[in-house]
Amino acid sequence: MAEALKVGVAGLGTVGMSVVQLLAKHAAQIARKSGRAVAVTAVSARDRGKDRGFDVSTLEWFSDPVEMAEKAQIDIFVELIGGDSGPAKDSVRAALKRGVHVVTANKALLARHGVDLAVLAEDNNACLNYEAAVAGGIPIVKTLRESMSGNDISRVYGILNGTCNYILTRMEAEGIGFEECLAEAQRLGYAEADPTFDVEGNDTAHKLAILTSLAFGTKIADDDIYMEGITSISTADIQAADELGFRIKLLGVAQRTETGIEQRVHPTMVPKTSAIARIDGVLNAVAVDGDFVGEIVLVGPGAGGNATASSVVADIADIARGDETPVLGMPAADLKEYRRARMRMHEGGYYIRLSVYDRPGAFAEIARSMGDAGISLESIVQKRHSADEAPAKYDAEVPQPVILITYETTEVAIKEALEAIMSKGVVAEQPQLIRIEKLN
């Protein structure tokens, strides 16, 4: 058997500790499957004295990850620091410049600098693997880079953030509001103290940008993503979706269109019968539409130390095996410039919740505005307030919730119709708009 592959791990947080423990626990199995032993020989972290469940005294210690990348006698540099700049970026660049292979779980780094790092890796005959950067333990990167290379992909979409999926699942199951669900997610460790990055869609957008590049052979364009979070989703929307045969999920969707590639992150109504609708709690799921294979769906844990470590070690094993795949599925020089589809030309069905004053002619104004924009309505549902919410006596100035479901139309038409409705003075607040995704 060849000489053992030497690994340096930068970042000994939850994932880093799991990587070291996994490599030790399954050392013999990994050696048999990859044809080469793998050993952690160097680590980098801030606190050397912290108890991490394994002995670091036998390992070369670096307080500076960049120094480890530049000087440690290692074959693979594993970056688990996080962030799109600073030590994470500098250490990865330093390793690649030396021709040291890199494995990372850093989605932000790849979304911002992935193409430049791919060029650097190729110029120095080094691998840059990142299975753990998207959807944790789900092998979606390998699937797109290798398994589906014979397919023309038309769409990739999925639930890419466990925090948001947990919150939406709890809101539906228990009928409680967003803020209460978020607080519970924070208590359980599913959400950060500052959850903005998750609930506003940024985390999903970073992952989607990487998937888009792999699926369509384009340069990564993380700044060209339409993005909405889940903070506006109410229990009324959750209940209405259930009654109409849908569930609400935060989806990241990349789709080829006639005007370019759509990249969008937003709450989405998905049919209860679809595979993606059945994904609950903190699980992730990614679906890919290929012209020969049809649709495939991969489901699994999207975060957590062990799940993420599983993907990191899979990348290490590929390198030990001698597998070399272009970083973004093809040589960086062959990647096309990303051409963004105009979101206003997006086509699909829409759920619209209006708060309508019960005045004569109000419905006529709504119908006229929709008709003038060329929008056909599949259904109109007027939902009276519950007994607890209703005023003591009838008052025409107390708005009533009205739900519209449209047939397929364009984003520009919907926006035009809603602007017209708002100008008529028949609704009390900004309409709620949720897109409906056509899924199997």
ABEGO torsion letter per residue (X at the ends): XBBBBBBBBBEABAAAAAAAAAAAAAAAAAAAAAGBBBBBABBBBABAABBAGBBAAABBBBABAAAAAAABBBABBBBAAEEABEAAAAAAAAAAAAGBBBBBABAAAAAAAAAAAAAAAAAAGBBBBAAAABGEABBAAAAAAAAAAABBBABBBEBABAAAAAAAAAAAAAGBBAAAAAAAAAAAGABBABAAAAAAGAAAAAAAAAAAAAAAGBBBBAAABBBBBAAABBAAAAAAAAAAGBBBBBBBBBBBBAAEBBBBBBBBBBBAABAAAABBEABBBBBBBBAAAEBBBBBEBABEAAAAAAAAAAAAAAAAAGBBBBAAGBBAAABBBBBBBBAAABBEBBBBBBBBBBBBGAAAAAAAAAAAAGBBBABBBBBBBBAAABBABBBAABBBBBBBBBBBBBAAAAAAAAAAAAAAGABABBBBBBBBBBBX
